[in-house]
Amino acid sequence: MIAIVDYGVGNLRSCAKGLERAGADAGLSVDVRVSTSAAEIERADAVVLPGVGAFGACMTSLAESGLTDAVLRAAASDKPFLGICVGMQILFEESEEFGPVAGLGVLPGRIVRFRSRDVKIPHMGWNALHVVKNTPALDGIDEGTYVYFVHSYYAEPSDPAIVAATSTYGSETFTAAVARDDLFATQFHPEKSQHAGLRLLGNFVRAATAPVRVAVPA
């Protein structure tokens, strides 16, 4: 079972539909649940943390949902974990958006605003990926593949080793995806990135349904 964390923000239905379609395309039977239950998130074989809007508002919504500890445990476990857009950003230590505002501190680094003056903010549209390191989540996604972004801020990891892909907007190169152990997170929206996004979600579904995965008991 794949649990999508429902803390009041994020493209929940689009994420669920994307995962279901990716599973079907891969010939895999997958149970995708949009969940407000900490116990269900604990039992899940894999967890997705979406997010849209402002960093601070997402952190507040997560705290009010009572799911912060469940998310932290999932991110620290050996189960596949996928963060999307602001769901990726809040995994870091802090953001300068209306801040500084503290994040979850799962990953080292901070969230910063685009500095380029030669582009429109927010960044909305299709940009090419530069794959920095091979990771199972990016299997089958070629160098230069276009994916869809909607954001004004991006991650500056203090550990360059976790950067999985970058992209360029105007004169500025920014972090597009990060990976560490079984955690993978994207600044772009795979659920809106057509074929490439379905490929990434399919890779995630395959990891979630691998026989070696064991669900955490309630």
N, C-alpha and C positions, 0 to 999 in steps of 0.2 A: 504494500500500500504506500502511495505517495501522498503526503500531507502538504497542502498549501496553507501556510499560516495566514489566517484571517484576523487581522488586527485593525480592520476598518479602512485600510488603504491598499492600493495596488490593483492591477488589472486581474482580478481573481478569476473571473469567468474565462477571459482570454487565455490565461495561463493553463487553466484546467482543460479547455478545449484543445490547446496546443499539445499538451502532454498526451491527451487521449488519442489525438490524431497521429502523433509521432509513434505512440505505442502500436496503434493499428497498422501503420505503414511498415513497422518493423516486424509485424506478425506476433506481437507480444500482447498478452492479456494483462492489463494494468488497472488497478483500482485507484482512482485519483479522487481525493476528498479535500474540499475546502473546509478547513477546521478551525474552530474556536476553542478546542479542547486540548489542554496541556497533556492529558493522559493519551489522547489519540496521537498527538505529535510525538510523544515518547515511544509509542508502539510502532510508529511508521518505519518502513524500510528506507525511506528517503524523505527529505524535507525541502520545500521551496519557500523562500522568503522574498515576496515581491515588495514593491514600494514605489509610490509616486508622490510628488509634492515636495514640501520643505523637509529637510533633515530633522529639525527640531520637532515639527509636528508629528513626524513618523515615530520618533523616539517617545514622545508623549503618548501617542496612540498605543504603542507596543506596551508601555508600562501600564496604562489603564486597562489593557486587555488581560493582564495577568499572565502573559505568555513569555515574558522576558527570560525567565529561568529555563523554560522548555526550549526556547530558541538557542540559548547559550549551550545547553547540554547537547542539543542536536549538532551544533556547529563544532563542538569539541569531540564528538563521537567519530566512529569509523563508518558511519552511514553516509551515503551521498547527500550533499547539501548544496543547494543552488540559490544564490542571491541574485536578484534582478533589479537594476537601476538603483533607486534609493535603498532597496533591500541589500544591495552590495555596499552602498556608502555607509550605512549605519553599522556595518561590521567593523569599521575602522574606529580609531581612538577618539577623533573629534572632527568637527566641521567648522569652517569659518563662516558658514551661512547663518546670518543673524546671530553670530556667536563671538567667541567659540562656544560650541555646544558639544557636550560629551556624547560619544557613541558607545557601542557595546564593547569595544576594545578587543575583539577577537583577532583582528589583524592590525599590525603596526603601521601607523601613518595617519594622514589627515586628508580632509576633503577641502579642495580649494576651487575658487571661481576661475573661469577662463580669463586670462590676462590680455589676450590679443585684442587690439582695437580695430582690426580689419575685418571682423566678422560680426554677424548678428547673434545676439544672446537672447533667448536660449538657442542652443544648437538643436535644430530639428531637421532630420533627414537622413539620407543614406551616405555612409562613409565606409571606406575600405579598411579591412583589418590587416595589420602586420603581425604575423604570428611570431612571438618571441621564443616560446618553448613548446615542445610537444606535450600534450596532455590529453587523456582519453576524451575529455569533453569536446575537444576540437578535432577529433578524428574525422577525416573526410571533409574538413573545411579548409579550403585552399588559401594560400597567401593571396591577398588582394580581394577576397570575398567581401561583398557589400552587406552591411547590416544597418538596422534602423536605430537611431538615437533620438532622445528628447531629454535635454539636460542643460543646466547652466554651470554645474559644478562637476568635478571629477576627483578621483583618488590620486593622492601622491603617497604611495607606499614608502615607508622608511626602509623596507627590505626589498631591494630590486628583484630578488630571487622569486618572489611570488607573482610577478607580472607575467601573465600568459600571452597577452596581446595588447597592442597599442593601435591608435588611429590618429589621424591628423585632421585638424579643423583650422583652416586658414594657415597661419604660420606656427600653430601650436600642436605639439604631439602630446597625447594624453593616454592614460591607462584605460583600455577598453575591457579588459578581463583580467582576473587574478585567479590563481590556483594554489592551494596548499593541501597536501594529503588528499582527503576525500571532499574537500570544500572547493567549489568553483563558483565564481560570481562574475556577472557582466554589467557594464555600464549601459550597454545596448539592450534592446528588448527582443529576445529570441522569439517570443510569441507574435511579434510583428515583422519578423525578418524573413518571411517567406521560406524558400527552400533551405537556406543556410540555417535559419532558426529552427526549422523542423529537424534538421540533421543534428543540431546541438541537443535539442530536447530528446531526440531519439537516443543519442548517446547516454543521456542522463537516465532515461527509462531502462536502457540495457543494464546500466550499473545498478539501478534500483532493484531490478528483477534477477540479478545474478544469483545462482544457487548458493554461493558462499555467504550471502548477506543473511544476517540473523537479526530479527526485530528485537528491540529493547523491551523487556517485559514491563507491564504496568506496575 
